[in-house]
Amino acid sequence: MRNRRFVLASRPAAMPEEGNWKLVETAMPGPGEGEILVRTIWLSVDPYMRGRIAAGKGYAKGIEIGAVMGGGGVGEVVRSRHPAFKPGDIVESMAFGWQEYAVLGPAGTRKVDPAHGPIRHALGILGMPGLTAYFALFDIGRPKPGDTVVVSAASGAVGQVVGQLAKMAGCRTVAVAGSEAKLAWCRDELGYDAGVNHRTAGDLPAALAAACPGGIDIYFDNTAGLIADAAMGLVNLGARIVQCGRIAISSQPGPDIGPRFHGQFIATRCRMEGFLIFDHAHRYDEGLRRLGPWVREGKLRYREDIVEGFENTPRALIRVLSGTNFGKQLVKVADEPGR
Ligand SMILES: NC(=O)c1ccc[n+]([C@@H]2O[C@H](COP(=O)([O-])OP(=O)(O)OC[C@H]3O[C@@H](n4cnc5c(N)ncnc54)[C@H](OP(=O)(O)O)[C@@H]3O)[C@@H](O)[C@H]2O)c1
């Protein structure tokens, strides 16, 4: 019995390539006292991984060259040396790493009940991205009925939830996305009121202004870069800017230089606040208690984009970083139990 894993082979200078990772085989790991051995079923690939493989300091410890690539997953317990877990349990953790079998400790490992819906939802709408949308929108965005809310990467794992929650809060929602198909889905399935294609708009500030005739009350920033520049020029008095992600600039080789908005901050007294989901770990149950019923009742829809096969995991991450994914990007590593 061998384990396959991807290790980081080199650091990308710009957009990652598959050659930045190397597939290696190791002996099957055994769980130590208090640990469990888990068979990976689903892996999540997420934009934050770009920061973990970059040179230099980020908000979390980076991945060393030669080390297994980090990442979250959902899998089945195959051996347990911890009293709270037994073989057959389904668990989710951010500590799976890109490997077919992982040894996990109890910290940050939560059981997933298959009776509550697809177990892969624990990596999306009922996991880190869904909770990010929920806490960041309500804590920082503070939506009010009638607010205009602009969401970048609007069809993505986080953005699709933000748009629907803002709509539930009585807001007018404007999607910014990178294809007509994504925008049509945002409008028809998620109820976004307007949309802008940031890849074809040409004059992006003018296109966004046309979609937001009353200005912007909340800008939920998943991208930074040119979309954020366009949004900042339109913010209203007392606007809230949720700084959630910077995928548009995370693979850029040099520093990002753009317009300066100090005057805009003074004129509108808007507030911009950075968000990091891990600060809210102690509130996950609260968030899941709200999101869970909405998902089960069909009030919240969720689109996933599934790549099949463990060996395609680097390709799946590159899809996300280049905008090819349409919905929450997952990798199906193995069949679920009973299939
Ligand atoms: N702060 C936190 O705690 C936290 C937690 C989760 C996620 N995030 C951040 O939230 C953002 C969205 O994450 P996600 O998991 O939901 O990913 P996602 O939206 O499912 O996928 C990424 C999307 O980003 C867009 N994109 C890629 N390159 C771009 C570019 N150069 N310019 C503009 N858009 C680009 C693409 O959509 P289009 O085709 O529509 O452009 C792509 O589909 C990321 O920045 C991520 O880092 C932050």
PDBQT file of the ligand as one rigid body, heavy atoms in Angstrom, charges set to zero:
ROOT
HETATM    1  N1  LIG A 401     -10.151  36.392   2.965  1.00  0.00    +0.000 N 
HETATM    2  C1  LIG A 401     -10.606  35.175   3.121  1.00  0.00    +0.000 C 
HETATM    3  O1  LIG A 401     -10.730  34.651   4.209  1.00  0.00    +0.000 OA
HETATM    4  C2  LIG A 401     -10.991  34.421   1.874  1.00  0.00    +0.000 A 
HETATM    5  C3  LIG A 401     -11.618  33.159   1.944  1.00  0.00    +0.000 A 
HETATM    6  C4  LIG A 401     -11.992  32.527   0.736  1.00  0.00    +0.000 A 
HETATM    7  C5  LIG A 401     -11.701  33.138  -0.477  1.00  0.00    +0.000 A 
HETATM    8  N2  LIG A 401     -11.066  34.353  -0.472  1.00  0.00    +0.000 N 
HETATM    9  C6  LIG A 401     -10.780  35.035  -1.718  1.00  0.00    +0.000 C 
HETATM   10  O2  LIG A 401     -11.987  35.209  -2.430  1.00  0.00    +0.000 OA
HETATM   11  C7  LIG A 401     -11.701  35.232  -3.819  1.00  0.00    +0.000 C 
HETATM   12  C8  LIG A 401     -12.614  34.233  -4.511  1.00  0.00    +0.000 C 
HETATM   13  O3  LIG A 401     -12.260  32.937  -4.085  1.00  0.00    +0.000 OA
HETATM   14  P1  LIG A 401     -13.102  31.686  -4.573  1.00  0.00    +0.000 P 
HETATM   15  O4  LIG A 401     -12.625  30.508  -3.832  1.00  0.00    +0.000 OA
HETATM   16  O5  LIG A 401     -14.532  32.036  -4.533  1.00  0.00    +0.000 OA
HETATM   17  O6  LIG A 401     -12.629  31.526  -6.082  1.00  0.00    +0.000 OA
HETATM   18  P2  LIG A 401     -13.541  31.526  -7.388  1.00  0.00    +0.000 P 
HETATM   19  O7  LIG A 401     -14.222  32.840  -7.472  1.00  0.00    +0.000 OA
HETATM   20  O8  LIG A 401     -14.358  30.295  -7.419  1.00  0.00    +0.000 OA
HETATM   21  O9  LIG A 401     -12.458  31.388  -8.543  1.00  0.00    +0.000 OA
HETATM   22  C9  LIG A 401     -11.605  32.421  -8.822  1.00  0.00    +0.000 C 
HETATM   23  C10 LIG A 401     -12.222  33.384  -9.843  1.00  0.00    +0.000 C 
HETATM   24  O10 LIG A 401     -11.462  34.579  -9.847  1.00  0.00    +0.000 OA
HETATM   25  C11 LIG A 401     -11.615  35.217 -11.071  1.00  0.00    +0.000 C 
HETATM   26  N3  LIG A 401     -10.335  35.681 -11.582  1.00  0.00    +0.000 N 
HETATM   27  C12 LIG A 401      -9.226  34.952 -11.832  1.00  0.00    +0.000 A 
HETATM   28  N4  LIG A 401      -8.250  35.731 -12.345  1.00  0.00    +0.000 NA
HETATM   29  C13 LIG A 401      -8.775  36.970 -12.412  1.00  0.00    +0.000 A 
HETATM   30  C14 LIG A 401      -8.261  38.212 -12.864  1.00  0.00    +0.000 A 
HETATM   31  N5  LIG A 401      -7.015  38.336 -13.328  1.00  0.00    +0.000 N 
HETATM   32  N6  LIG A 401      -9.063  39.293 -12.785  1.00  0.00    +0.000 NA
HETATM   33  C15 LIG A 401     -10.309  39.188 -12.299  1.00  0.00    +0.000 A 
HETATM   34  N7  LIG A 401     -10.857  38.032 -11.879  1.00  0.00    +0.000 NA
HETATM   35  C16 LIG A 401     -10.086  36.948 -11.932  1.00  0.00    +0.000 A 
HETATM   36  C17 LIG A 401     -12.225  34.206 -12.045  1.00  0.00    +0.000 C 
HETATM   37  O11 LIG A 401     -13.590  34.535 -12.239  1.00  0.00    +0.000 OA
HETATM   38  P3  LIG A 401     -14.060  35.445 -13.492  1.00  0.00    +0.000 P 
HETATM   39  O12 LIG A 401     -14.000  34.559 -14.702  1.00  0.00    +0.000 OA
HETATM   40  O13 LIG A 401     -15.416  35.843 -13.123  1.00  0.00    +0.000 OA
HETATM   41  O14 LIG A 401     -13.087  36.568 -13.611  1.00  0.00    +0.000 OA
HETATM   42  C18 LIG A 401     -12.120  32.898 -11.278  1.00  0.00    +0.000 C 
HETATM   43  O15 LIG A 401     -13.153  32.002 -11.636  1.00  0.00    +0.000 OA
HETATM   44  C19 LIG A 401     -10.219  34.926  -3.985  1.00  0.00    +0.000 C 
HETATM   45  O16 LIG A 401      -9.500  36.123  -4.169  1.00  0.00    +0.000 OA
HETATM   46  C20 LIG A 401      -9.857  34.296  -2.653  1.00  0.00    +0.000 C 
HETATM   47  O17 LIG A 401      -8.509  34.464  -2.327  1.00  0.00    +0.000 OA
HETATM   48  C21 LIG A 401     -10.706  34.976   0.657  1.00  0.00    +0.000 A 
ENDROOT
TORSDOF 0
